Amino acid sequence: MANGENLEESSPLLGKVVANADHKDSLPTSTAPPTPDSLPPPPPPPLPKHMDEDNRDGRSDYAWTADGLPVHGSVLGEPIGRAQWETDLCACIGRHDEFCSSDLEVCLLGSVAPCILYGTNAERVVSSTPGTFANHCMSYSGLYLIGTSFFGWNCLAPWFTYPTRTAIRRMFNLEGNCEALHRSCGCCGLCVEDEVQREHCESVCDFATHVFCHTCALCQEGRELRRRMPHPGFNARPVLVMIPPGEQSMGRGV
């Protein structure tokens, strides 16, 4: 007789023990509830209609992040849109708003004393440097006198003032002349596409603006600065002056 048959005859309960062991092996080893880490990741949200159509055509440019959010390939590193100037170049009087009186002052300074207007503009741009107004105003006055005396017109001052326009444009991320022409009529497309070439073209346009429309350029820069940032001399906080009471004497009434 075989060994298995001898075991069954010697212990009739052995078959039940073996069956129970096989049943335990088939059961899951852990009855603990599943943790969030062990759960499968949720399916990504459905694509919008225009994105779903692109995927069906086999020309999708979208990728998926770990959070299940679609990311377009051109979003990373995309430049911020340019802001436009508050007033136009030829709007010498400005606009009828809360800056109307300031626009009239800018127009008067640009027509009568452009050296003072340029000094105030440079002082607002470089507010942390002491003596900015005096240095720029005196330098402009010297170049103005030399240009008008030897050449008959103010031809030397624009070489000195146009970097301020470039600094204002970069400070507030303003739209340049090349970008304005590309937006309005579609020209200068090759200059706008490349960042370095565009900056060179905008610098040349800033210089040309100061050469051919010098007074209007100074006025436009002055209006832009007065609308976007206060004067450095007006940033001080008001001081509360405490006046002590006068002397009092104690006397006996008559």
Steps between C-alpha positions, in 0.01 A plus 500: 500500500626857423624743765212744441242226549672391826484862631131529417420175681715592800339851541153560356524879580812548290300560184306788662821663626655487152183648346495785753867577426432518128208733566717732713763517226239619254389786730682844485790524743405846632156622596612859576320774305694631198698817555476802266851429374405153390195617304544538125530860375173657385446529128589839348214744447344511155658731249317808378332480168771679298774292665308178443467579131875562474573166664268322259682651208830367635662843542468564872760725665376444855674303774368380835652580839495278809183677621314415183501856364569575134802717428564657162855493378519872420384612845841451662724797434231700320571877529258731677288722280613858449309790651413807298593859577246694702498788248598533138816667377319802354249540785692789655213617720425143612150400608227661706543288812650545847839563335376787281680773695817289508478449122476876449807549718690235301404667171611840630834368626566312177435811292677762712756313715564147366808471721281515814257243358780263411656545844173411674451196274849371573449563871188283501674219311812503719344603830768341722792705364548842664559797276335341197288803415789749509740278305256422219359852485843665474626246246191551285537878520863482385418276204202719410713815493777336297254355247305821450815713485703297248234311303192720537277238663497263795679205337730386782254462787311203344821295514497557876127463573385198299637239750246631751219406263646151463524468881136607542386252237687215669392602849127484425520239217356747251436437135764633264460660159582178312240304695244777449559495124477120495174511696341772285613424145687166523843630396829450690412136552860378473619748763228406748558123487857504634534646852854636456434644155177655622678675787759643259225627270311652793813680618551645151135608495541667840795696366309597183203612710720733703673637189189579294241552780719599791258723688206265450710206619600681819138595567374146441763359737412762762128417482572128520719536808255726681220254443694191609723614787508794743779751523788387724466815708138416589575157647582630849244432769334798672660597831274581794636805681423518870482858630547524879260720691608845604626591845238525769546684826298452812384819661255604766194665366434859601 
